[in-house]
């Protein structure tokens, strides 16, 4: 009767989800269901066949028709057990009514009782079911024992003497009718107890597995929390180290740039205040231009180092507060692909002394997804950074094509710089974490990123990505 499996790997469909808090998620094996239907149908047919014995010789009798109908329905009623997963309580009460009305063995009801106890926790519901099953089961067995001996399964098949002449109608019983009735009742009570214990055992196994699953989930969550705590401690250590080194160095650069700017300005003011007739010296236009250029470059260095310092503090903040990192990593106006941000990026590079040739063809930029635009912006920024580091003083080309029809194409060829007496190093296909990181980001957007030297020793960075429209554009019909 143990046809249930609380393990997730067992066959059979899951019971339907209900709002009843007393529901137990029990799975049923299909082959067990087939065995239960077969056994219950067999027991119903056996008791019906014994009860119909005295009406066989009189087919015109209405009871003969009743027992024929009961025999046919004995093949149908056991299929009620198919619904016990979703509706165990209605199935049980219907089975009780079937046993009361038809001359069937209570086995069908006992199987429904086990299913109900296994799938429901409500104490009052279970008590009502046990009381009803006891009354109906006892009544079903007493009904059989109170029939004449040739129509009773208990008398004709169990308590009759082996050498009795049943055909003559004078069969000899091994015990009196009271003993037979008491035995049938006791056997039925034992069967009911077995059905109850089987249901409780199945339910306890399911609850034990549920508790083990919850315990495992809590354990996994604890391990995850510990791992996250360890990662956060490492991130805090990295943030502290970055604050103590990178931020400090950037602050010194900004301070030294400000001091250099002040020195250049003071030099110009001192030269202007000096009387050339008294000293016999004057500040030539070339020196004045050089001093002014030093002042401008110092201001540029100070501004860029201050911006880098702000970015370093932002990254340090993300390391220390990862829950805010997603918001900070979202596309911002200064890192989004806009005409203003692209112009600012190129102008800053030119102000730093880079010689840049641009060919830019951008269409419907406002319809581009912000995340994709940010990746495109970072690709141009990474290409200019590599050119500034590895090919200083050499001309750099930036070619950008962006439109819904052709997607996004970014090309950044640069010549290899020379530095006497040795050639200046340029990035190879395996150099630089920035290019590797850029490649990963481009691939997440469904694009490709290729970089390396051609036959003329010109380094290329080529990025191609599909055009992804912004969310509002995608919702248009």
PEMOKA-V475216 format. One record per residue. N is the residue number from 1. RES is the residue in one small letter. PHI is phi in degrees with one decimal (NA if undefined). Layout:
BEGIN
((N;RES;PHI) (N;RES;PHI))
END
This chain:
BEGIN
((1;x;NA) (2;x;-77.9) (3;x;-97.9) (4;x;-106.9) (5;x;-132.5) (6;x;-80.0) (7;x;-85.9) (8;x;-62.8) (9;x;-83.7) (10;x;-67.8) (11;x;-75.0) (12;x;95.2) (13;x;-77.2) (14;x;-71.3) (15;x;-66.9) (16;x;-65.8) (17;x;-73.6) (18;x;-123.0) (19;x;-87.2) (20;x;-72.7) (21;x;-70.7) (22;x;-86.5) (23;x;-71.8) (24;x;-113.1) (25;x;-79.9) (26;x;-101.7) (27;x;-97.0) (28;x;-121.5) (29;x;-78.1) (30;x;-65.8) (31;x;-66.4) (32;x;-67.7) (33;x;-61.7) (34;x;-62.5) (35;x;-65.4) (36;x;-62.2) (37;x;-63.4) (38;x;-65.1) (39;x;-65.1) (40;x;-65.2) (41;x;-64.5) (42;x;-62.7) (43;x;-64.9) (44;x;-64.2) (45;x;-67.9) (46;x;-62.1) (47;x;-69.2) (48;x;-66.6) (49;x;-65.5) (50;x;-66.3) (51;x;-67.1) (52;x;-88.4) (53;x;-61.0) (54;x;-75.1) (55;x;-108.0) (56;x;-66.9) (57;x;-79.6) (58;x;-132.5) (59;x;-66.8) (60;x;-77.9) (61;x;-64.4) (62;x;-65.5) (63;x;-65.8) (64;x;-63.1) (65;x;-64.1) (66;x;-61.9) (67;x;-72.2) (68;x;-63.9) (69;x;-63.7) (70;x;-63.1) (71;x;-65.1) (72;x;-68.7) (73;x;-70.1) (74;x;-63.4) (75;x;-82.3) (76;x;-97.6) (77;x;-60.3) (78;x;-59.8) (79;x;-70.9) (80;x;-59.9) (81;x;-65.3) (82;x;-65.4) (83;x;-93.6) (84;x;-72.1) (85;x;-66.0) (86;x;-88.1) (87;x;-133.1) (88;x;-66.9) (89;x;-71.2) (90;x;-58.4) (91;x;-61.6) (92;x;-62.8) (93;x;-68.0) (94;x;-66.1) (95;x;-64.5) (96;x;-61.0) (97;x;-64.8) (98;x;-62.8) (99;x;-65.3) (100;x;-67.6) (101;x;-86.4) (102;x;-101.2) (103;x;-80.8) (104;x;-106.0) (105;x;-73.9) (106;x;-70.2) (107;x;-57.4) (108;x;-59.7) (109;x;-68.3) (110;x;-65.0) (111;x;-65.1) (112;x;-67.0) (113;x;-64.4) (114;x;-59.2) (115;x;-63.3) (116;x;-65.5) (117;x;-65.0) (118;x;-70.6) (119;x;-104.1) (120;x;-133.3) (121;x;-102.8) (122;x;-57.5) (123;x;-65.8) (124;x;-63.8) (125;x;-60.9) (126;x;-68.3) (127;x;-63.2) (128;x;-59.0) (129;x;-66.2) (130;x;-65.8) (131;x;-61.3) (132;x;-64.1) (133;x;-64.0) (134;x;-63.9) (135;x;-64.9) (136;x;-67.2) (137;x;-63.7) (138;x;-63.1) (139;x;-63.2) (140;x;-62.9) (141;x;-75.2) (142;x;-65.2) (143;x;-58.8) (144;x;-72.8) (145;x;-71.7) (146;x;-83.9) (147;x;-75.5) (148;x;-59.6) (149;x;-59.7) (150;x;-80.9) (151;x;-114.0) (152;x;-113.0) (153;x;-65.9) (154;x;-64.5) (155;x;-82.8) (156;x;-76.7) (157;x;-110.4) (158;x;-117.2) (159;x;-100.6) (160;x;-84.2) (161;x;-68.9) (162;x;-59.6) (163;x;-96.9) (164;x;-76.3) (165;x;-91.5) (166;x;-68.2) (167;x;-65.0) (168;x;-76.8) (169;x;82.7) (170;x;-119.9) (171;x;-76.1) (172;x;-107.3) (173;x;-88.3) (174;x;-76.3) (175;x;-151.0) (176;x;-74.8) (177;x;-61.2) (178;x;-57.8) (179;x;-65.8) (180;x;-64.0) (181;x;-61.9) (182;x;-62.6) (183;x;-63.9) (184;x;-62.6) (185;x;-66.7) (186;x;-63.9) (187;x;-61.5) (188;x;-66.1) (189;x;-62.4) (190;x;-64.2) (191;x;-62.9) (192;x;-63.7) (193;x;-61.8) (194;x;-63.2) (195;x;-62.4) (196;x;-65.0) (197;x;-64.0) (198;x;-63.5) (199;x;-63.4) (200;x;-64.9) (201;x;-65.3) (202;x;-61.7) (203;x;-63.1) (204;x;-65.1) (205;x;-64.1) (206;x;-63.5) (207;x;-64.5) (208;x;-65.4) (209;x;-66.1) (210;x;-63.1) (211;x;-64.2) (212;x;-64.8) (213;x;-65.0) (214;x;-64.8) (215;x;-62.1) (216;x;-65.0) (217;x;-63.8) (218;x;-65.2) (219;x;-63.8) (220;x;-62.9) (221;x;-65.9) (222;x;-64.3) (223;x;-61.7) (224;x;-63.9) (225;x;-63.0) (226;x;-63.8) (227;x;-65.2) (228;x;-63.4) (229;x;-64.6) (230;x;-63.6) (231;x;-62.8) (232;x;-68.3) (233;x;-63.4) (234;x;-64.8) (235;x;-63.1) (236;x;-64.3) (237;x;-65.8) (238;x;-63.9) (239;x;-62.9) (240;x;-64.7) (241;x;-65.9) (242;x;-63.9) (243;x;-65.6) (244;x;-77.1) (245;x;-109.3) (246;x;-62.7) (247;x;-62.7) (248;x;-65.1) (249;x;-65.6) (250;x;-64.5) (251;x;-64.2) (252;x;-64.4) (253;x;-61.2) (254;x;-62.8) (255;x;-66.9) (256;x;-66.7) (257;x;-64.7) (258;x;-64.6) (259;x;-65.1) (260;x;-64.3) (261;x;-62.3) (262;x;-65.0) (263;x;-64.2) (264;x;-64.6) (265;x;-65.1) (266;x;-65.4) (267;x;-62.8) (268;x;-66.9) (269;x;-65.5) (270;x;-66.5) (271;x;-65.7) (272;x;-68.4) (273;x;-82.8) (274;x;-79.8) (275;x;-83.7) (276;x;-65.8) (277;x;-70.7) (278;x;-82.8) (279;x;-94.7) (280;x;75.3) (281;x;-123.0) (282;x;-140.3) (283;x;-89.2) (284;x;-66.4) (285;x;-58.7) (286;x;-64.5) (287;x;-66.1) (288;x;-63.2) (289;x;-64.8) (290;x;-63.2) (291;x;-64.4) (292;x;-64.2) (293;x;-66.2) (294;x;-61.9) (295;x;-63.6) (296;x;-65.9) (297;x;-64.9) (298;x;-63.6) (299;x;-64.2) (300;x;-64.9) (301;x;-63.5) (302;x;-62.9) (303;x;-66.8) (304;x;-68.2) (305;x;-67.2) (306;x;-64.8) (307;x;-64.6) (308;x;-64.0) (309;x;-64.7) (310;x;-63.1) (311;x;-65.1) (312;x;-63.4) (313;x;-63.5) (314;x;-64.6) (315;x;-66.9) (316;x;-61.5) (317;x;-63.8) (318;x;-66.3) (319;x;-65.3) (320;x;-80.6) (321;x;-130.9) (322;x;-63.4) (323;x;-66.7) (324;x;-97.0) (325;x;-66.4) (326;x;-61.5) (327;x;-67.5) (328;x;-73.6) (329;x;-82.4) (330;x;-64.9) (331;x;-56.0) (332;x;-111.3) (333;x;-56.9) (334;x;-79.4) (335;x;-117.8) (336;x;-87.8) (337;x;-81.7) (338;x;-126.1) (339;x;-62.9) (340;x;-67.8) (341;x;-67.5) (342;x;-68.2) (343;x;-63.4) (344;x;-63.4) (345;x;-63.9) (346;x;-69.7) (347;x;-64.6) (348;x;-62.6) (349;x;-65.6) (350;x;-67.0) (351;x;-63.4) (352;x;-80.6) (353;x;100.9) (354;x;-79.7) (355;x;-100.8) (356;x;-119.2) (357;x;-106.1) (358;x;-117.2) (359;x;-138.4) (360;x;-123.0) (361;x;-130.8) (362;x;-119.1) (363;x;-131.4) (364;x;51.4) (365;x;-63.3) (366;x;-67.2) (367;x;-89.8) (368;x;-79.1) (369;x;-61.7) (370;x;-63.4) (371;x;-64.0) (372;x;-66.3) (373;x;-61.9) (374;x;-66.3) (375;x;-64.0) (376;x;-62.8) (377;x;-61.9) (378;x;-65.3) (379;x;-64.9) (380;x;-64.9) (381;x;-63.3) (382;x;-66.1) (383;x;-63.4) (384;x;-67.1) (385;x;-63.7) (386;x;-63.2) (387;x;-63.7) (388;x;-67.6) (389;x;-80.1) (390;x;-108.4) (391;x;-138.8) (392;x;-63.0) (393;x;88.1) (394;x;-88.7) (395;x;-68.4) (396;x;-126.8) (397;x;-111.0) (398;x;-125.6) (399;x;-118.7) (400;x;-128.4) (401;x;-127.1) (402;x;-140.1) (403;x;-161.9) (404;x;-61.6) (405;x;-75.6) (406;x;-105.2) (407;x;81.5) (408;x;-119.9) (409;x;-131.3) (410;x;-127.5) (411;x;-125.8) (412;x;-136.7) (413;x;-79.7) (414;x;-145.6) (415;x;-75.6) (416;x;-80.2) (417;x;-78.1) (418;x;-117.4) (419;x;-137.2) (420;x;-62.6) (421;x;-89.6) (422;x;-103.1) (423;x;-71.3) (424;x;-74.6) (425;x;-71.2) (426;x;-126.0) (427;x;-68.1) (428;x;-96.6) (429;x;-68.5) (430;x;-114.9) (431;x;-89.9) (432;x;87.2) (433;x;-70.1) (434;x;-63.7) (435;x;-68.0) (436;x;-63.7) (437;x;-64.6) (438;x;-62.8) (439;x;-59.8) (440;x;-63.2) (441;x;-67.3) (442;x;-66.1) (443;x;-65.8) (444;x;-65.0) (445;x;-89.9) (446;x;82.3) (447;x;-109.4) (448;x;-129.3) (449;x;-134.1) (450;x;-122.9) (451;x;-149.8) (452;x;153.6) (453;x;-94.0) (454;x;-96.2) (455;x;-68.4) (456;x;-97.3) (457;x;60.8) (458;x;-104.4) (459;x;-81.9) (460;x;-122.6) (461;x;-124.1) (462;x;-119.1) (463;x;-123.2) (464;x;-132.4) (465;x;-136.9) (466;x;-72.9) (467;x;-77.2) (468;x;-113.9) (469;x;-73.4) (470;x;-68.3) (471;x;-59.6) (472;x;-64.5) (473;x;-69.5) (474;x;-68.1) (475;x;-83.2) (476;x;-71.2) (477;x;-71.2))
END
